[in-house]
């Protein structure tokens, strides 16, 4: 697994984590955004935020409507939608591109996690594993203040 930490995209200025499976079938990007609200958002709030964030995907997607899937997570909830890139030939996807983007938003205490899972097949074991990770295995842990 290749992992890069601490990247700060200039347009977000937020910590991100990039990783992919050893075969390069699936790539995952996690971005962390502070949530100053005292209470976690409910399902309707998450869905409304996701609709707003993911709307640009529809511009080049085969899908013309966004189909959001809500999920409960150990420390909050989340929502995601998958988009098939309409500008790529599914039979000849370039090696450095992926056909399907699954974009999601997950809430945790004090933080939102924006995730993207990139793959050429939603039926692969690697894709299922990546989705399991972002839906349920990604957890917030308390770390020591000092060593």
Kinemage of the C-alpha trace (Angstrom):
@kinemage 1
@onewidth
@group {chain A} dominant
@subgroup {mainchain}
@vectorlist {calphas} color= white
{ca unk a 1} P 0.000 0.000 0.000
{ca unk a 2} L 1.323 3.418 -0.926
{ca unk a 3} L 0.536 6.131 1.605
{ca unk a 4} L 1.209 9.864 1.443
{ca unk a 5} L 0.403 12.004 4.464
{ca unk a 6} L 0.326 15.680 5.165
{ca unk a 7} L -0.407 16.897 1.667
{ca unk a 8} L -2.191 20.223 1.701
{ca unk a 9} L -3.959 20.961 -1.567
{ca unk a 10} L -3.762 24.696 -2.212
{ca unk a 11} L -7.500 25.006 -2.794
{ca unk a 12} L -8.470 23.360 0.519
{ca unk a 13} L -5.467 23.852 2.826
{ca unk a 14} L -6.544 20.785 4.774
{ca unk a 15} L -4.688 17.611 5.773
{ca unk a 16} L -5.215 14.744 3.342
{ca unk a 17} L -4.292 11.092 3.201
{ca unk a 18} L -3.816 9.235 -0.120
{ca unk a 19} L -3.448 5.473 -0.433
{ca unk a 20} L -4.021 2.681 -2.915
{ca unk a 21} L -4.053 -1.096 -2.931
{ca unk a 22} L -0.826 -2.853 -4.070
{ca unk a 23} L -2.267 -3.723 -7.501
{ca unk a 24} L -3.382 -0.140 -8.127
{ca unk a 25} L -7.017 -1.167 -8.611
{ca unk a 26} L -8.354 1.289 -6.037
{ca unk a 27} L -7.140 4.663 -4.806
{ca unk a 28} L -8.549 6.443 -1.751
{ca unk a 29} L -8.261 10.084 -0.767
{ca unk a 30} L -9.338 11.294 2.689
{ca unk a 31} L -9.520 15.001 3.545
{ca unk a 32} L -10.220 16.259 7.061
{ca unk a 33} L -12.190 19.462 7.738
{ca unk a 34} L -12.936 20.942 11.168
{ca unk a 35} L -16.571 21.009 12.298
{ca unk a 36} L -16.985 23.582 15.046
{ca unk a 37} L -20.613 22.600 15.784
{ca unk a 38} L -21.290 21.203 19.237
{ca unk a 39} L -23.594 18.495 17.869
{ca unk a 40} L -23.080 16.107 14.991
{ca unk a 41} L -25.175 16.684 11.883
{ca unk a 42} L -28.200 14.495 11.298
{ca unk a 43} L -28.916 12.549 8.137
{ca unk a 44} L -30.777 15.404 6.428
{ca unk a 45} L -27.894 17.821 7.093
{ca unk a 46} L -25.322 15.359 5.733
{ca unk a 47} L -27.392 14.679 2.625
{ca unk a 48} L -27.889 18.401 1.960
{ca unk a 49} L -24.157 19.081 2.348
{ca unk a 50} L -23.278 16.120 0.102
{ca unk a 51} L -25.720 17.299 -2.584
{ca unk a 52} L -23.931 20.648 -2.586
{ca unk a 53} L -20.378 19.226 -2.513
{ca unk a 54} L -20.893 16.491 -5.108
{ca unk a 55} L -23.015 18.425 -7.624
{ca unk a 56} L -19.968 19.148 -9.869
{ca unk a 57} L -19.487 15.391 -10.430
{ca unk a 58} L -22.729 15.309 -12.444
{ca unk a 59} L -21.267 17.603 -15.109
{ca unk a 60} L -19.136 14.818 -16.619
{ca unk a 61} L -20.859 11.753 -15.152
{ca unk a 62} L -22.967 9.214 -16.989
{ca unk a 63} L -25.472 9.542 -14.136
{ca unk a 64} L -27.782 12.537 -14.469
{ca unk a 65} L -29.114 12.333 -10.900
{ca unk a 66} L -27.267 11.875 -7.633
{ca unk a 67} L -28.243 8.749 -5.712
{ca unk a 68} L -27.070 9.199 -2.120
{ca unk a 69} L -26.588 6.266 0.241
{ca unk a 70} L -26.640 6.985 3.980
{ca unk a 71} L -24.728 4.822 6.455
{ca unk a 72} L -24.273 4.689 10.214
{ca unk a 73} L -20.673 4.749 11.378
{ca unk a 74} L -19.180 3.948 14.791
{ca unk a 75} L -18.747 7.619 15.695
{ca unk a 76} L -21.299 9.392 13.504
{ca unk a 77} L -22.879 8.928 10.119
{ca unk a 78} L -22.104 9.418 6.498
{ca unk a 79} L -23.371 9.551 2.961
{ca unk a 80} L -21.892 8.734 -0.436
{ca unk a 81} L -22.704 8.570 -4.134
{ca unk a 82} L -20.945 6.956 -7.090
{ca unk a 83} L -20.301 8.629 -10.423
{ca unk a 84} L -19.182 7.012 -13.689
{ca unk a 85} L -16.925 9.237 -15.772
{ca unk a 86} L -18.714 9.926 -19.039
{ca unk a 87} L -15.587 11.115 -20.856
{ca unk a 88} L -13.822 7.741 -20.655
{ca unk a 89} L -14.331 4.643 -22.776
{ca unk a 90} L -15.106 1.855 -20.255
{ca unk a 91} L -13.317 -0.638 -22.515
{ca unk a 92} L -10.100 1.432 -22.738
{ca unk a 93} L -9.524 3.284 -19.478
{ca unk a 94} L -6.002 4.783 -19.371
{ca unk a 95} L -3.746 3.280 -16.694
{ca unk a 96} L -3.499 6.579 -14.803
{ca unk a 97} L -7.280 7.162 -14.656
{ca unk a 98} L -10.284 5.509 -12.982
{ca unk a 99} L -13.784 5.106 -14.381
{ca unk a 100} L -15.774 5.349 -11.129
{ca unk a 101} L -15.551 7.913 -8.337
{ca unk a 102} L -17.393 7.236 -5.109
{ca unk a 103} L -17.482 10.484 -3.174
{ca unk a 104} L -18.576 10.572 0.444
{ca unk a 105} L -18.906 12.727 3.511
{ca unk a 106} L -18.544 11.339 7.000
{ca unk a 107} L -19.099 13.085 10.314
{ca unk a 108} L -17.075 12.515 13.452
{ca unk a 109} L -16.887 14.562 16.624
{ca unk a 110} L -15.411 17.909 15.633
{ca unk a 111} L -14.459 16.882 12.089
{ca unk a 112} L -15.840 16.020 8.677
{ca unk a 113} L -14.061 13.485 6.504
{ca unk a 114} L -14.479 13.969 2.786
{ca unk a 115} L -13.536 10.753 1.004
{ca unk a 116} L -13.132 9.652 -2.584
{ca unk a 117} L -12.710 6.039 -3.693
{ca unk a 118} L -11.490 5.726 -7.298
{ca unk a 119} L -11.839 2.419 -9.153
{ca unk a 120} L -12.741 0.826 -12.472
{ca unk a 121} L -15.143 -1.703 -10.910
{ca unk a 122} L -17.442 -1.436 -7.916
{ca unk a 123} L -17.543 -5.251 -7.836
{ca unk a 124} L -13.871 -5.771 -6.978
{ca unk a 125} L -12.680 -7.012 -3.598
{ca unk a 126} L -10.383 -3.973 -3.360
{ca unk a 127} L -13.299 -1.574 -3.858
{ca unk a 128} L -15.405 -3.361 -1.235
{ca unk a 129} L -12.458 -3.261 1.180
{ca unk a 130} L -11.933 0.477 0.608
{ca unk a 131} L -15.626 1.172 1.185
{ca unk a 132} L -15.585 -0.908 4.393
{ca unk a 133} L -12.658 1.189 5.565
{ca unk a 134} L -14.258 4.583 4.961
{ca unk a 135} L -17.715 3.561 6.206
{ca unk a 136} L -16.830 1.768 9.398
{ca unk a 137} L -13.181 1.116 10.118
{ca unk a 138} L -11.963 4.705 10.030
{ca unk a 139} L -12.160 5.767 13.676
{ca unk a 140} L -11.293 8.717 15.802
{ca unk a 141} L -8.874 7.898 18.618
{ca unk a 142} L -7.672 10.003 21.473
{ca unk a 143} L -3.938 10.615 21.342
{ca unk a 144} L -1.657 11.702 24.166
{ca unk a 145} L -1.100 15.433 24.523
{ca unk a 146} L 2.622 14.887 25.067
{ca unk a 147} L 5.084 12.023 25.035
